[in-house]
Amino acid sequence: MDLYDLKIMKNNSEIKQELLKCCDAFIEKRFANVQHNIAEVQEALTSETKSSAGDKHETGRAMLQLEREKFGVQLSEVNQVKQALSKINVLKQSEAVCLGSAVTTNASNYFIAISAGEIVVDKTKYFAIAPNTPIGLLLLSKRAGEVVTFRNQEFTILNVF
């Protein structure tokens, strides 16, 4: 391994660290939004006073309770994703696609972590995807040079880092 190879490895490692930071920021923003929504519903529940239209009041409270439960489920899902994200080791090197891998293909580039959408690092676009998504499942365990078919489109894996 020469100096050029070491420089590429360092660059790849830095790219994966940046991708992970972006995923962290994405999930933290989602977490904050859900917490904000829960707080708003809670405030609405506590500030709502008993009105003379009893049934209307009870229906309103029931709807707010349902909203609070829905946001509670979302908060639980976000916490699960946060836990999964915390287990990703981007410093791990693997020739086969695994959790924490960045994958370049002749069509698109992927970061196997969480479903966080498009992330641009060093002017290169990556799609952050969860390993259990259809494309994620296809990519897992694949290596550079392998061909994958997704939605009737073939693409070649150029690099896994």
C-alpha positions as CSV (number, residue, x, y, z in Angstrom):
1,M,0.0,0.0,0.0
2,D,1.5,3.3,-1.0
3,L,0.9,6.9,0.2
4,Y,-1.8,7.4,-2.5
5,D,-3.7,4.4,-1.2
6,L,-3.5,5.7,2.4
7,K,-4.7,9.1,1.2
8,I,-7.8,7.5,-0.5
9,M,-8.6,5.4,2.6
10,K,-8.4,8.5,4.8
11,N,-10.6,10.4,2.4
12,N,-13.1,7.5,2.3
13,S,-13.1,7.4,6.1
14,E,-13.7,11.2,6.2
15,I,-16.6,10.9,3.7
16,K,-18.2,8.1,5.8
17,Q,-17.8,10.2,9.0
18,E,-19.4,13.2,7.3
19,L,-22.3,11.0,6.0
20,L,-22.8,9.7,9.5
21,K,-22.9,13.3,10.9
22,C,-25.5,14.2,8.4
23,C,-27.6,11.2,9.3
24,D,-27.2,12.2,13.0
25,A,-28.4,15.7,12.2
26,F,-31.3,14.4,10.2
27,I,-32.5,12.2,13.1
28,E,-31.9,14.8,15.7
29,K,-34.1,17.3,13.7
30,R,-36.8,14.6,13.4
31,F,-36.6,13.9,17.2
32,A,-36.9,17.6,18.0
33,N,-39.9,18.0,15.7
34,V,-41.7,15.1,17.3
35,Q,-41.0,16.4,20.8
36,H,-42.3,19.8,19.7
37,N,-45.5,18.2,18.4
38,I,-46.0,16.3,21.6
39,A,-45.5,19.4,23.7
40,E,-48.1,21.3,21.5
41,V,-50.7,18.6,21.9
42,Q,-50.0,18.4,25.7
43,E,-50.4,22.1,26.0
44,A,-53.7,22.0,24.0
45,L,-54.9,19.2,26.3
46,T,-54.1,21.0,29.5
47,S,-55.4,24.4,28.3
48,E,-58.7,23.1,27.0
49,T,-61.4,24.1,29.4
50,K,-64.7,22.3,30.0
51,S,-67.2,24.0,27.6
52,S,-70.9,24.0,27.7
53,A,-71.0,21.8,24.5
54,G,-69.9,18.7,26.5
55,D,-69.9,16.2,23.7
56,K,-67.9,18.5,21.4
57,H,-65.4,19.1,24.3
58,E,-65.0,15.3,24.8
59,T,-64.6,14.7,21.1
60,G,-61.9,17.4,21.0
61,R,-60.1,15.8,23.9
62,A,-60.3,12.4,22.4
63,M,-58.8,13.6,19.2
64,L,-55.9,15.3,21.0
65,Q,-55.3,12.1,23.0
66,L,-55.1,10.2,19.7
67,E,-52.6,12.7,18.3
68,R,-50.5,12.4,21.5
69,E,-50.5,8.6,21.1
70,K,-49.5,8.9,17.4
71,F,-46.6,11.2,18.3
72,G,-45.6,8.9,21.1
73,V,-45.3,6.1,18.5
74,Q,-43.2,8.3,16.2
75,L,-41.0,9.2,19.2
76,S,-40.4,5.5,19.9
77,E,-39.5,4.9,16.2
78,V,-37.1,7.8,16.2
79,N,-35.4,6.5,19.3
80,Q,-35.0,3.1,17.7
81,V,-33.4,4.7,14.7
82,K,-31.1,6.8,17.0
83,Q,-30.0,3.6,18.7
84,A,-29.3,1.8,15.4
85,L,-27.3,4.9,14.2
86,S,-25.2,4.9,17.3
87,K,-24.0,1.3,16.6
88,I,-22.6,2.2,13.2
89,N,-18.8,2.2,13.0
90,V,-17.7,4.1,9.9
91,L,-14.1,3.4,10.6
92,K,-14.7,-0.3,9.9
93,Q,-13.3,-1.4,6.5
94,S,-15.1,-4.1,4.6
95,E,-14.9,-5.2,1.0
96,A,-18.6,-6.4,1.1
97,V,-21.5,-4.0,1.7
98,C,-22.6,-3.9,5.3
99,L,-24.0,-1.4,7.8
100,G,-21.9,1.8,7.6
101,S,-20.7,1.1,4.1
102,A,-20.6,3.8,1.4
103,V,-21.3,2.3,-2.0
104,T,-20.6,3.9,-5.4
105,T,-22.2,2.6,-8.5
106,N,-22.4,3.7,-12.1
107,A,-25.9,5.0,-11.4
108,S,-26.1,6.3,-7.8
109,N,-24.1,6.3,-4.5
110,Y,-25.4,5.0,-1.2
111,F,-24.6,5.1,2.5
112,I,-26.0,2.1,4.3
113,A,-27.3,3.5,7.6
114,I,-30.8,5.0,8.0
115,S,-33.3,6.3,5.5
116,A,-32.3,9.9,5.5
117,G,-32.6,10.8,1.8
118,E,-30.1,12.7,-0.2
119,I,-26.8,13.9,1.3
120,V,-24.1,15.7,-0.6
121,V,-20.4,15.3,0.6
122,D,-17.5,16.8,-1.4
123,K,-19.9,17.6,-4.3
124,T,-20.9,13.9,-4.5
125,K,-24.5,12.9,-3.9
126,Y,-25.2,9.9,-1.7
127,F,-28.6,8.4,-0.7
128,A,-28.7,7.4,2.9
129,I,-30.7,4.2,3.0
130,A,-31.6,1.7,5.7
131,P,-30.2,-1.8,5.2
132,N,-33.8,-3.2,5.3
133,T,-35.0,-1.2,2.4
134,P,-35.4,-2.9,-1.0
135,I,-32.2,-1.4,-2.5
136,G,-30.4,-1.9,0.8
137,L,-31.3,-5.6,0.9
138,L,-30.0,-6.0,-2.7
139,L,-26.7,-4.3,-1.9
140,L,-25.9,-6.0,1.4
141,S,-22.9,-8.5,1.0
142,K,-22.2,-7.3,-2.5
143,R,-18.7,-6.4,-3.6
144,A,-17.1,-4.0,-6.1
145,G,-17.6,-5.3,-9.6
146,E,-20.9,-7.1,-9.0
147,V,-24.0,-6.1,-11.0
148,V,-27.3,-5.5,-9.2
149,T,-30.7,-5.2,-10.8
150,F,-33.3,-2.9,-9.2
151,R,-36.6,-1.9,-10.8
152,N,-35.5,-3.3,-14.1
153,Q,-32.3,-1.2,-14.1
154,E,-28.9,-2.8,-13.9
155,F,-26.0,-1.1,-12.2
156,T,-22.5,-2.0,-11.4
157,I,-21.0,-1.5,-7.9
158,L,-17.8,0.4,-8.5
159,N,-16.5,0.8,-5.0
160,V,-17.4,-0.2,-1.4
161,F,-15.7,1.6,1.4
